[in-house]
Amino acid sequence: MNVTQATRLVAAREIRVKLRDRTFLFGTLFFLLIAAAGTILPPLLSGGPDSVAVTQDAAGPLRAAGLDVRVVPDDRAAEQAVRDGDVDAAVVSGPTVLAMDEAPDDVVRALSSAPPVRLLDPDAVDPVVAFLVPFVFAFVFFITSQTFGVQIAQSVTEEKQTRIVEILVAAVPVRALLAGKVVAGALLALAQIALIAVVAVLGMQIGDSGDLLTLLAPAIGWFVPFFLLGFVLLAAMWAAAGALVNRQEDIAGVSTPVQLAVMLPFFAVIFLNDNAEAMRALSYLPFSSPTAMPLRLFNGDAAGWEPFVSLALLLVTAAAFLVGGARIYEGSLLRTNGRTSLRAAWRDRESIG
């Protein structure tokens, strides 16, 4: 059995195990519910257009404003419709707007004569969207790489702790064990994100947020390759961290560098997203580029060649970390006499697989 065949075998096993894991399934369902609620509920909770009782003469401008207009025979009927709760407001002679306890702003705006407005920056991103998009990109990459990375480390440590790894390395190359775990984790993470994206897109369409989807589409398209390479980089680190210890409880002690590599870019993108120079630097750093570069593309701050350069740097870095992680993984996997130091794992790599 060559390395490629063994990698596919290990990856298929890891995927089957994970798909039977209730924690993974419930976690995926939880994120799907969040995506659905976050895109469908806001438009629904904002309520529909005001319903207005008017005579036929005043109906035109209110219908043009998208309000629900109910034509009544006279002013007295209009007022009674408001008192009975049949409509939110009424327009009577004057014109005067009637309401029970709160001024109907939509109706007032529809009847007002507003001056012409000329936008100097018509393509500017809404401030709320400008805040939420970096948070969503950073959160998705953070929580996914963190969750699946920890699971990869725990899987490696569990195999060492139960000594099953000694049977595995007798059947498949050590490199295939690492590659299979990384491939399985990447595929599962990407599938989870794809499901969440599908639910979010459907939610945007239901909630009539098509314009936002059009703005997000290019950034999401770039986010996929950046996410995959960034995940491979971090997964190699998590697998190496898991191989350095023999007990699940010890993973936290060796994973501090990996935790920092995940957390610091997350907070940097969140807090510095409005700093153009900082975001330009973050979009080229391999640990932060998976979120920073798609964000710059969404804001229109990146030139056409920049994502290609950033992706190339991330590819080279991910390959280097994968090679280094594989060496540490091989050098510590069969050491079951306590925690292995990085120096020992790097220097005394076992000649197995």
N, C-alpha and C positions, 0 to 999 in steps of 0.2 A: 504494500500500500504506500503510494507516494504521499508527499506533503499535501498536495491539492485535494486528493481524495480524503485524506484524514481530516483536513480542515472542514470539508463539507460534512463529514460524518459527525464531528464534534459540534459544529454549528447547528446541525439538525437536532442533535440531542439536547443542546442547551435551549433551543426554541421550544421543543416539545415540553420540556420541564417547566419552562416559564409560562406556557399557555395553560398549564394545569395548576398554576399557582393562583390561588384565590386573591391574594394580596395584589398581584399584578392586574388581575382582571377587574377587581373592584376599584383599584386606583385609576385604571383607564376609563372606567365608567364614570368615576367622579370628575375627571378632567373633561369628559364629553358633556356632562351636565353643566359644568362651569361655562364651557364654550357656548352651549345653547342658551343658557340663562343670560350670559353677558351680551349676546347679540340680539336676542329676541325680546327680552323683558323691557329694556329701556324704552323702545318705541311704544310698547303696549302700556307701560306705566305712565308715559307722558300724556296719555289720553288722546281722544280724537278731536276733530275740530268742534268749536262751539256751535251749538244749535241756536238759531236766532229766529224770532217771530217778527215779521215785517209785513207791511202792505206791499202790493205789487210794485209800486213806484220805487221803493228803496232796495229791491231785491238784487238788482244788477251788480253793484260794486261788492256786495257781500258774497255773492256766488263766485265772482271773479277772484276773491281772496281765498276760496276753497272752504268756506263755512257752510254748515248744514242749514239751509234757509227753509223756513216754513212760512208760507204766505197766509195771512189772515185778513179778514174783511176790513177791520178798522183798528184804531189805537186801543180801544177798550178790550178787544179780544186779544191783542198782543200782550197787554199788561196781565190779563187773566192767565194767559199761557205761562207767563213767568211765575206767577203766584202758585199755579197748580204744579209747577215743576216739569211741565212738558218741554220747556226750552230753557237754555241757560241765560238768555238775554232777549231783549226786544228793542226795536227801534221805532219810536213814535214821532209824531210831528215835532218839528223844531230844527233839525232832528235832535232827539234826546234818546240816550241809551238807558234802558231800564234793566236792573239786575237785582237780585235779592240781597246779597251781603258782600259781594266782591266785584270790583270793576272788571268787566270782560275785556282784557287788553287786546285780544285778537279782533274783536268787533270795533273797538275804538280805532285801531290802526287801519282797519279796512275803510273806515269812513273819513280818515284824516287825509289831508293833502300834503304828502311828503315832498320835500325838495329833491331834485335829481341828485344822484350820488355817482361819483366817478371813482372807481377803485384804482389806486396806484399800483397795488400788488394783488391782482385778482387771483393768482395761483398760490397765494400763501396758504400754508396748512393751518387748519383750525388749531388754536392753542391747546384745547383738550386732547385732540388727536395727537398733536405733537408731543404731549406728555405721555399718553398711553402707549403709543407704538414702541418707543424705546423700552418701556417697562415690559411689554409683552414679549418682544424679541429676547431681551435679557433673561426674563423669567423662564421662558420655554427652554432656552439653552441651559440655564442654571439648574433647573429642577430635573430636567431629563438626564443631563450628564452626571449630576450628583446621584440620582436614584439608580440608574443603570450602572454607573461606575462602582458604587458601593456593592451592588449585587454581584458584579464581576469579582471584586476583591473577596467577598464572602464565599463565593463559589470556589475560588482558588484555595482559600484557607481551609474550607470544609474538606476538600479533597486531600489536603495535607494532614489535617487532624484525624481523619478516618483511615489514613494510609492507603486509600484507594488510588492515589496518584501513582503509587508504585506499580499497580497493575496497569494503569493507563499508559504510562511511559513505556511499558513492555510491549504494548500493542501499537501505539502511534507515536510519531515524533513529538518531542516537547514543543517545538515551534508550532506544530499543528494544534496543540492544546490551546496555546495563547491565541493564535490566529482565529480558531473556531469560536472562542469566547468573545473576541472583539467583533467578529463578523456578526454573530448572533445578536449581541447587544446593539450593534448599529442598525441591523435590520428591524429589530423589535422597536427601538426608539423611533426610527423613521416611520414605521407603520403606525405607531401611536400618534405621532405628530400629524401624519397624513389624515388619520381619522378625525382628530381634533380640527384640522383645517377644513375638512369637508363639512363637518357640523357647523363650524363658524361661518363658512361661505353660505350655507343654506340659511343660517340664522340671519345673516346680513340681507339676503334676498327677501326673507319673510319680513324683516324689519325695515325694508326699503332703504338699505344703506349701500346701494350699488356704487355710488360715487366713491365711497371710501374703499371699496373692493378694487376699483380701477386703480386707485392710487397705490394700494398695497401690492398689487400683482407683481410688478417688477422686483420689488424688494423681497417678496416671498420666493420668487424664482431663484434669486441669488442666495437666499438663506439656506436652501437645501444643500448645495455642494459645500458651503462654508460649515454648515452644521455637521455633515458627515466627516469631513477632515478634522474638525475640532474635536468631535467625539472620539475618533480613532486616537488622536493625540492623548486625550485624557484617559481613555480606556486602557491604553498601554501603561500609563502611570498607575492606574488603580490595580491592574493585574500584577504589576511588579510589587506594589505595596502589599497586596494580599499574599504574595509568595514569600515575603520576608518574615512572616510570623506563622505560628502554628496553632493559634487559638483565635476565635472570633473576637474575643474581648480585647485583643491586642491590636486590632486593625486601626482603631482611632489613634493609637500612639505613633504609628508609622505613616499615617496618611495626612499629616499636617501640611506638607508641601503641596499635595494634590488639592486639599481643601482650599488652600490659599490661591492656587491656580484657578480655581473655579469661582471663589467668592470675590476676590479683588476685582477682576474684570467686570463682574456683575454690578458691583456698587459703583465702579468707575463710569460705566456707561449710563447708569441711572442718574448719577449726580452731575456728570459733565456733558450730558447730551446737548446742552445749549452752548457749549464752548467749542467753536469751530476748530481751533488749533489742537485742542486736546483730543477731539474726536478724530481728527486726521491722523494723529499719532496712534491712537487706539485701533484705528482701522487697519494698521499695518503690523501691530503686535499679534503674534499667533494666538495667544490666549484670549484676546478680546476681539479680534477681527471677525469671528463668526456672528457677533451681534452688532459691532460698530459699523462695519462696512455696509450691510443691508440697510441700516438706519440712515447712513449718509446718502445711499441711493434713494431711499424714500423721500428724504428732504431735498434731493436734487443738488447736494453739495459735492458729489464725487464726479470726476471726469470719466469718460467712457473707458479709458485704459486702466484706471485705478483698481477696480475689482479683480482684473486679471493678474495684476502684479501682486496684490494682497493674497489672492488665492494660491498663486505660485509659491509665495513665501510660506503660507500655511502648509502647503503640500510638502515642501522640503522639510519643514520643522516636524510635521507629523511623521514623515518617514524616518527622520533621525531619532525621534522619541520611540518609535516602534522598534527600531533596531536596538536602541539602548535598553528599552523595557524588556525585549526578548532576551537580551544577555543577562540582565538581572534575574529575570524569571527562570532561566535555565540554571543559573548559578545558585539559586536558593530553593528551588522546588523540592528537591529531595533531602534538604537539610531539615531534620525533624527534632533537633536537639536544642530548641529554643530559638529566640529571635536572631536573624541573620543580619549583619551589617551590610550597608551598600558596598563598602570597599571589599568585603569578603566575597559577596555575591558576584561582583564585577571581576575580581581577580581570579577567583577559583571556580570559574564556571565548569559545571560538570560536562564531560564529553559524552552526552547521551543524546538520543534522537538523531 
